[in-house]
């Protein structure tokens, strides 16, 4: 049960870090300002996600975010990354998540990118 409580705490930390960019993004889109605060919020979210996941699972995490998350948020996060990362991360992340889901994990449905 220790694993379950650890995972629950990780999810809570990520949820808390996600709330700020989720609140700031609509204002950025409509008013065109607040970019610095939004960038800071995304940096915090990324730091929390990275801290909560082993590095070998980052591609899986990114793929999961791309599958489950809002495409506009994923695009906004990637917009602030260097070009090679912007080009490679979506491909690697999708493939890694598709591979993970198709492994027949209990309670998971198959997904093809």
LONUVEX-522594 format. One record per atom (N, C-alpha, C): atom name; residue in three letters; z, y, x; residue number from 0. Coordinates in steps of 0.02 Angstrom, whole numbers. Atoms other than C-alpha are relative to their C-alpha. Last residue first. Layout:
<pts>
{pt "CA", "ALA", {Z, Y, X}, NUM}
...
</pts>
This chain:
<pts>
{pt "N", "UNK", {12, -72, -10}, 112}
{pt "CA", "UNK", {-1609, 336, -50}, 112}
{pt "C", "UNK", {-65, 23, -30}, 112}
{pt "N", "UNK", {54, -8, -49}, 111}
{pt "CA", "UNK", {-1574, 167, -127}, 111}
{pt "C", "UNK", {-14, 73, 6}, 111}
{pt "N", "UNK", {33, -65, 1}, 110}
{pt "CA", "UNK", {-1409, 132, -210}, 110}
{pt "C", "UNK", {-53, 1, 52}, 110}
{pt "N", "UNK", {52, -10, -50}, 109}
{pt "CA", "UNK", {-1324, -31, -256}, 109}
{pt "C", "UNK", {-32, 68, -8}, 109}
{pt "N", "UNK", {68, 15, 25}, 108}
{pt "CA", "UNK", {-1167, -20, -360}, 108}
{pt "C", "UNK", {-50, 14, 56}, 108}
{pt "N", "UNK", {52, -49, -19}, 107}
{pt "CA", "UNK", {-994, -33, -288}, 107}
{pt "C", "UNK", {-66, -21, -30}, 107}
{pt "N", "UNK", {-3, -59, 43}, 106}
{pt "CA", "UNK", {-845, -122, -367}, 106}
{pt "C", "UNK", {-52, 53, 16}, 106}
{pt "N", "UNK", {-25, 11, 69}, 105}
{pt "CA", "UNK", {-827, -246, -226}, 105}
{pt "C", "UNK", {4, 66, -38}, 105}
{pt "N", "UNK", {-71, -13, 4}, 104}
{pt "CA", "UNK", {-933, -196, -75}, 104}
{pt "C", "UNK", {23, -10, -72}, 104}
{pt "N", "UNK", {-32, 40, 52}, 103}
{pt "CA", "UNK", {-1103, -277, -84}, 103}
{pt "C", "UNK", {75, 9, -2}, 103}
{pt "N", "UNK", {-34, 56, -32}, 102}
{pt "CA", "UNK", {-1170, -212, 81}, 102}
{pt "C", "UNK", {37, -43, -50}, 102}
{pt "N", "UNK", {38, 61, 13}, 101}
{pt "CA", "UNK", {-1291, -103, -20}, 101}
{pt "C", "UNK", {33, -61, 33}, 101}
{pt "N", "UNK", {-3, 17, 70}, 100}
{pt "CA", "UNK", {-1165, 39, -29}, 100}
{pt "C", "UNK", {-34, -67, -13}, 100}
{pt "N", "UNK", {-70, 14, 19}, 99}
{pt "CA", "UNK", {-1138, 48, 158}, 99}
{pt "C", "UNK", {4, -25, -72}, 99}
{pt "N", "UNK", {-19, 63, -31}, 98}
{pt "CA", "UNK", {-1323, 36, 199}, 98}
{pt "C", "UNK", {70, -21, -20}, 98}
{pt "N", "UNK", {37, 52, 36}, 97}
{pt "CA", "UNK", {-1364, 172, 74}, 97}
{pt "C", "UNK", {17, -69, 28}, 97}
{pt "N", "UNK", {-34, 11, 65}, 96}
{pt "CA", "UNK", {-1225, 279, 149}, 96}
{pt "C", "UNK", {-36, -54, -40}, 96}
{pt "N", "UNK", {-65, 31, -13}, 95}
{pt "CA", "UNK", {-1292, 257, 326}, 95}
{pt "C", "UNK", {36, -14, -66}, 95}
{pt "N", "UNK", {9, 69, -20}, 94}
{pt "CA", "UNK", {-1471, 290, 273}, 94}
{pt "C", "UNK", {67, -36, 9}, 94}
{pt "N", "UNK", {25, 38, 57}, 93}
{pt "CA", "UNK", {-1426, 447, 178}, 93}
{pt "C", "UNK", {-7, -74, 17}, 93}
{pt "N", "UNK", {-53, 6, 51}, 92}
{pt "CA", "UNK", {-1319, 513, 320}, 92}
{pt "C", "UNK", {-22, -41, -59}, 92}
{pt "N", "UNK", {-49, 48, -24}, 91}
{pt "CA", "UNK", {-1450, 478, 454}, 91}
{pt "C", "UNK", {54, -12, -53}, 91}
{pt "N", "UNK", {32, 65, -6}, 90}
{pt "CA", "UNK", {-1589, 566, 358}, 90}
{pt "C", "UNK", {51, -54, 20}, 90}
{pt "N", "UNK", {18, 28, 66}, 89}
{pt "CA", "UNK", {-1484, 712, 299}, 89}
{pt "C", "UNK", {-31, -70, 4}, 89}
{pt "N", "UNK", {-58, 20, 39}, 88}
{pt "CA", "UNK", {-1403, 733, 471}, 88}
{pt "C", "UNK", {-19, -26, -70}, 88}
{pt "N", "UNK", {-21, 69, -9}, 87}
{pt "CA", "UNK", {-1564, 733, 570}, 87}
{pt "C", "UNK", {55, -23, -47}, 87}
{pt "N", "UNK", {54, 48, 12}, 86}
{pt "CA", "UNK", {-1655, 891, 516}, 86}
{pt "C", "UNK", {24, -72, 0}, 86}
{pt "N", "UNK", {27, -11, 67}, 85}
{pt "CA", "UNK", {-1508, 1010, 495}, 85}
{pt "C", "UNK", {-54, -51, -17}, 85}
{pt "N", "UNK", {-49, 28, 47}, 84}
{pt "CA", "UNK", {-1427, 936, 650}, 84}
{pt "C", "UNK", {-26, 5, -71}, 84}
{pt "N", "UNK", {1, 74, -5}, 83}
{pt "CA", "UNK", {-1583, 969, 753}, 83}
{pt "C", "UNK", {48, -34, -48}, 83}
{pt "N", "UNK", {59, 33, 29}, 82}
{pt "CA", "UNK", {-1597, 1146, 680}, 82}
{pt "C", "UNK", {0, -76, 9}, 82}
{pt "N", "UNK", {60, -3, -41}, 81}
{pt "CA", "UNK", {-1420, 1203, 725}, 81}
{pt "C", "UNK", {-56, -43, -30}, 81}
{pt "N", "UNK", {-2, 45, -57}, 80}
{pt "CA", "UNK", {-1297, 1213, 580}, 80}
{pt "C", "UNK", {-64, 8, 41}, 80}
{pt "N", "UNK", {-36, -32, -55}, 79}
{pt "CA", "UNK", {-1265, 1356, 460}, 79}
{pt "C", "UNK", {4, -43, 63}, 79}
{pt "N", "UNK", {36, -61, -19}, 78}
{pt "CA", "UNK", {-1396, 1303, 333}, 78}
{pt "C", "UNK", {32, 34, 60}, 78}
{pt "N", "UNK", {48, 15, -53}, 77}
{pt "CA", "UNK", {-1318, 1129, 330}, 77}
{pt "C", "UNK", {-37, 62, 25}, 77}
{pt "N", "UNK", {-37, 21, -60}, 76}
{pt "CA", "UNK", {-1168, 1191, 232}, 76}
{pt "C", "UNK", {-48, -11, 58}, 76}
{pt "N", "UNK", {-34, -59, -28}, 75}
{pt "CA", "UNK", {-1277, 1287, 109}, 75}
{pt "C", "UNK", {40, -17, 63}, 75}
{pt "N", "UNK", {51, -42, -32}, 74}
{pt "CA", "UNK", {-1391, 1137, 83}, 74}
{pt "C", "UNK", {32, 62, 32}, 74}
{pt "N", "UNK", {21, 35, -60}, 73}
{pt "CA", "UNK", {-1243, 1024, 48}, 73}
{pt "C", "UNK", {-50, 43, 38}, 73}
{pt "N", "UNK", {-56, -6, -47}, 72}
{pt "CA", "UNK", {-1173, 1153, -74}, 72}
{pt "C", "UNK", {-19, -34, 66}, 72}
{pt "N", "UNK", {-2, -69, -24}, 71}
{pt "CA", "UNK", {-1341, 1170, -162}, 71}
{pt "C", "UNK", {56, 10, 51}, 71}
{pt "N", "UNK", {51, -11, -51}, 70}
{pt "CA", "UNK", {-1360, 981, -173}, 70}
{pt "C", "UNK", {0, 71, 28}, 70}
{pt "N", "UNK", {48, -49, 25}, 69}
{pt "CA", "UNK", {-1194, 968, -268}, 69}
{pt "C", "UNK", {-51, 13, 56}, 69}
{pt "N", "UNK", {-13, -72, 4}, 68}
{pt "CA", "UNK", {-1103, 815, -209}, 68}
{pt "C", "UNK", {-56, 41, -29}, 68}
{pt "N", "UNK", {-47, -17, 53}, 67}
{pt "CA", "UNK", {-1105, 628, -242}, 67}
{pt "C", "UNK", {4, 75, -13}, 67}
{pt "N", "UNK", {13, 39, 60}, 66}
{pt "CA", "UNK", {-1259, 573, -144}, 66}
{pt "C", "UNK", {43, 25, -58}, 66}
{pt "N", "UNK", {67, -16, 23}, 65}
{pt "CA", "UNK", {-1256, 710, -11}, 65}
{pt "C", "UNK", {-16, -37, -66}, 65}
{pt "N", "UNK", {-2, -68, 27}, 64}
{pt "CA", "UNK", {-1068, 696, 6}, 64}
{pt "C", "UNK", {-68, 19, -28}, 64}
{pt "N", "UNK", {-36, 3, 64}, 63}
{pt "CA", "UNK", {-1084, 508, 27}, 63}
{pt "C", "UNK", {2, 68, -33}, 63}
{pt "N", "UNK", {44, 33, 48}, 62}
{pt "CA", "UNK", {-1216, 530, 161}, 62}
{pt "C", "UNK", {32, -4, -69}, 62}
{pt "N", "UNK", {52, -49, 17}, 61}
{pt "CA", "UNK", {-1104, 655, 251}, 61}
{pt "C", "UNK", {-49, -29, -51}, 61}
{pt "N", "UNK", {-30, -53, 41}, 60}
{pt "CA", "UNK", {-958, 536, 244}, 60}
{pt "C", "UNK", {-51, 51, -22}, 60}
{pt "N", "UNK", {-14, 28, 65}, 59}
{pt "CA", "UNK", {-1063, 390, 307}, 59}
{pt "C", "UNK", {29, 53, -47}, 59}
{pt "N", "UNK", {66, 7, 32}, 58}
{pt "CA", "UNK", {-1131, 495, 450}, 58}
{pt "C", "UNK", {9, -29, -71}, 58}
{pt "N", "UNK", {25, -65, 22}, 57}
{pt "CA", "UNK", {-952, 547, 490}, 57}
{pt "C", "UNK", {-67, -5, -35}, 57}
{pt "N", "UNK", {14, -1, 72}, 56}
{pt "CA", "UNK", {-886, 368, 492}, 56}
{pt "C", "UNK", {-28, 67, -25}, 56}
{pt "N", "UNK", {52, 49, 15}, 55}
{pt "CA", "UNK", {-895, 339, 680}, 55}
{pt "C", "UNK", {-19, 0, -74}, 55}
{pt "N", "UNK", {67, -26, -17}, 54}
{pt "CA", "UNK", {-801, 502, 705}, 54}
{pt "C", "UNK", {-56, -49, -16}, 54}
{pt "N", "UNK", {17, 17, -70}, 53}
{pt "CA", "UNK", {-649, 434, 613}, 53}
{pt "C", "UNK", {-72, 22, 14}, 53}
{pt "N", "UNK", {45, 57, -10}, 52}
{pt "CA", "UNK", {-624, 530, 451}, 52}
{pt "C", "UNK", {-8, -15, 74}, 52}
{pt "N", "UNK", {-19, 56, 42}, 51}
{pt "CA", "UNK", {-482, 642, 394}, 51}
{pt "C", "UNK", {-43, -61, 10}, 51}
{pt "N", "UNK", {-67, 22, -18}, 50}
{pt "CA", "UNK", {-498, 768, 535}, 50}
{pt "C", "UNK", {21, -63, -38}, 50}
{pt "N", "UNK", {4, 31, -66}, 49}
{pt "CA", "UNK", {-686, 780, 510}, 49}
{pt "C", "UNK", {69, -27, 21}, 49}
{pt "N", "UNK", {38, 62, 7}, 48}
{pt "CA", "UNK", {-666, 811, 324}, 48}
{pt "C", "UNK", {-3, -37, 67}, 48}
{pt "N", "UNK", {-42, 49, 36}, 47}
{pt "CA", "UNK", {-529, 938, 354}, 47}
{pt "C", "UNK", {-35, -66, -6}, 47}
{pt "N", "UNK", {-55, 20, -44}, 46}
{pt "CA", "UNK", {-629, 1030, 487}, 46}
{pt "C", "UNK", {45, -52, -33}, 46}
{pt "N", "UNK", {28, 46, -51}, 45}
{pt "CA", "UNK", {-783, 1030, 376}, 45}
{pt "C", "UNK", {55, -24, 46}, 45}
{pt "N", "UNK", {16, 63, 33}, 44}
{pt "CA", "UNK", {-684, 1105, 233}, 44}
{pt "C", "UNK", {-27, -51, 50}, 44}
{pt "N", "UNK", {-63, 33, 14}, 43}
{pt "CA", "UNK", {-610, 1238, 348}, 43}
{pt "C", "UNK", {-12, -68, -33}, 43}
{pt "N", "UNK", {-26, 23, -64}, 42}
{pt "CA", "UNK", {-782, 1282, 414}, 42}
{pt "C", "UNK", {66, -37, -10}, 42}
{pt "N", "UNK", {37, 60, -18}, 41}
{pt "CA", "UNK", {-848, 1289, 236}, 41}
{pt "C", "UNK", {24, -28, 67}, 41}
{pt "N", "UNK", {-22, 53, 46}, 40}
{pt "CA", "UNK", {-711, 1411, 186}, 40}
{pt "C", "UNK", {-36, -66, 17}, 40}
{pt "N", "UNK", {-68, 21, -21}, 39}
{pt "CA", "UNK", {-745, 1519, 339}, 39}
{pt "C", "UNK", {25, -58, -43}, 39}
{pt "N", "UNK", {8, 37, -63}, 38}
{pt "CA", "UNK", {-931, 1523, 296}, 38}
{pt "C", "UNK", {67, -25, 26}, 38}
{pt "N", "UNK", {28, 65, 18}, 37}
{pt "CA", "UNK", {-889, 1573, 117}, 37}
{pt "C", "UNK", {-9, -43, 63}, 37}
{pt "N", "UNK", {-54, 39, 31}, 36}
{pt "CA", "UNK", {-775, 1713, 177}, 36}
{pt "C", "UNK", {-25, -70, -18}, 36}
{pt "N", "UNK", {-47, 17, -53}, 35}
{pt "CA", "UNK", {-913, 1775, 293}, 35}
{pt "C", "UNK", {58, -42, -28}, 35}
{pt "N", "UNK", {25, 53, -43}, 34}
{pt "CA", "UNK", {-1046, 1765, 158}, 34}
{pt "C", "UNK", {49, -21, 54}, 34}
{pt "N", "UNK", {-52, 50, -8}, 33}
{pt "CA", "UNK", {-949, 1865, 31}, 33}
{pt "C", "UNK", {-20, -57, 45}, 33}
{pt "N", "UNK", {-49, -18, -52}, 32}
{pt "CA", "UNK", {-1100, 1961, -28}, 32}
{pt "C", "UNK", {55, -52, 3}, 32}
{pt "N", "UNK", {29, -5, -67}, 31}
{pt "CA", "UNK", {-1261, 1919, -118}, 31}
{pt "C", "UNK", {48, 24, 53}, 31}
{pt "N", "UNK", {-9, -67, -26}, 30}
{pt "CA", "UNK", {-1192, 1959, -290}, 30}
{pt "C", "UNK", {-29, 10, 70}, 30}
{pt "N", "UNK", {16, -53, 48}, 29}
{pt "CA", "UNK", {-1254, 1810, -388}, 29}
{pt "C", "UNK", {3, 69, 30}, 29}
{pt "N", "UNK", {68, 6, 28}, 28}
{pt "CA", "UNK", {-1268, 1676, -254}, 28}
{pt "C", "UNK", {-17, 60, -44}, 28}
{pt "N", "UNK", {47, -11, -54}, 27}
{pt "CA", "UNK", {-1116, 1731, -154}, 27}
{pt "C", "UNK", {-71, -3, -27}, 27}
{pt "N", "UNK", {-1, -72, -14}, 26}
{pt "CA", "UNK", {-1013, 1745, -312}, 26}
{pt "C", "UNK", {-50, 17, 54}, 26}
{pt "N", "UNK", {35, -36, 54}, 25}
{pt "CA", "UNK", {-1064, 1568, -364}, 25}
{pt "C", "UNK", {-3, 76, 12}, 25}
{pt "N", "UNK", {72, 9, 0}, 24}
{pt "CA", "UNK", {-1017, 1501, -190}, 24}
{pt "C", "UNK", {-35, 35, -58}, 24}
{pt "N", "UNK", {36, -55, -31}, 23}
{pt "CA", "UNK", {-842, 1574, -179}, 23}
{pt "C", "UNK", {-76, -5, -6}, 23}
{pt "N", "UNK", {-12, -63, 36}, 22}
{pt "CA", "UNK", {-752, 1461, -303}, 22}
{pt "C", "UNK", {-43, 57, 27}, 22}
{pt "N", "UNK", {26, 10, 68}, 21}
{pt "CA", "UNK", {-829, 1299, -236}, 21}
{pt "C", "UNK", {10, 64, -42}, 21}
{pt "N", "UNK", {73, -12, 1}, 20}
{pt "CA", "UNK", {-801, 1362, -59}, 20}
{pt "C", "UNK", {-30, -8, -69}, 20}
{pt "N", "UNK", {18, -68, -20}, 19}
{pt "CA", "UNK", {-614, 1380, -98}, 19}
{pt "C", "UNK", {-75, 11, 3}, 19}
{pt "N", "UNK", {-8, -48, 54}, 18}
{pt "CA", "UNK", {-589, 1220, -197}, 18}
{pt "C", "UNK", {-23, 70, 19}, 18}
{pt "N", "UNK", {62, -9, 36}, 17}
{pt "CA", "UNK", {-660, 1104, -64}, 17}
{pt "C", "UNK", {4, 56, -52}, 17}
{pt "N", "UNK", {46, -38, -43}, 16}
{pt "CA", "UNK", {-512, 1122, 55}, 16}
{pt "C", "UNK", {-66, 15, -36}, 16}
{pt "N", "UNK", {-28, -68, -9}, 15}
{pt "CA", "UNK", {-391, 1069, -82}, 15}
{pt "C", "UNK", {-48, 44, 41}, 15}
{pt "N", "UNK", {6, -35, 64}, 14}
{pt "CA", "UNK", {-501, 920, -129}, 14}
{pt "C", "UNK", {25, 72, 5}, 14}
{pt "N", "UNK", {70, -19, 6}, 13}
{pt "CA", "UNK", {-514, 868, 54}, 13}
{pt "C", "UNK", {-12, 39, -65}, 13}
{pt "N", "UNK", {14, -52, -50}, 12}
{pt "CA", "UNK", {-326, 872, 75}, 12}
{pt "C", "UNK", {-72, 24, -5}, 12}
{pt "N", "UNK", {-32, -62, 23}, 11}
{pt "CA", "UNK", {-302, 776, -89}, 11}
{pt "C", "UNK", {-14, 57, 49}, 11}
{pt "N", "UNK", {40, -27, 55}, 10}
{pt "CA", "UNK", {-428, 645, -35}, 10}
{pt "C", "UNK", {29, 65, -26}, 10}
{pt "N", "UNK", {62, -26, -29}, 9}
{pt "CA", "UNK", {-339, 620, 131}, 9}
{pt "C", "UNK", {-44, 31, -54}, 9}
{pt "N", "UNK", {-17, -64, -33}, 8}
{pt "CA", "UNK", {-172, 604, 41}, 8}
{pt "C", "UNK", {-62, 31, 32}, 8}
{pt "N", "UNK", {-13, -49, 53}, 7}
{pt "CA", "UNK", {-246, 470, -74}, 7}
{pt "C", "UNK", {17, 68, 30}, 7}
{pt "N", "UNK", {65, -20, 27}, 6}
{pt "CA", "UNK", {-318, 378, 76}, 6}
{pt "C", "UNK", {9, 52, -55}, 6}
{pt "N", "UNK", {34, -40, -52}, 5}
{pt "CA", "UNK", {-147, 375, 161}, 5}
{pt "C", "UNK", {-67, 26, -26}, 5}
{pt "N", "UNK", {-31, -67, 0}, 4}
{pt "CA", "UNK", {-63, 319, -1}, 4}
{pt "C", "UNK", {-31, 44, 53}, 4}
{pt "N", "UNK", {16, -35, 63}, 3}
{pt "CA", "UNK", {-187, 176, -20}, 3}
{pt "C", "UNK", {30, 70, 0}, 3}
{pt "N", "UNK", {69, -23, -5}, 2}
{pt "CA", "UNK", {-171, 123, 162}, 2}
{pt "C", "UNK", {-19, 41, -61}, 2}
{pt "N", "UNK", {0, -59, -44}, 1}
{pt "CA", "UNK", {18, 116, 149}, 1}
{pt "C", "UNK", {-70, 28, 7}, 1}
{pt "N", "UNK", {0, -60, 40}, 0}
{pt "CA", "UNK", {0, 0, 0}, 0}
{pt "C", "UNK", {0, 63, 42}, 0}
</pts>
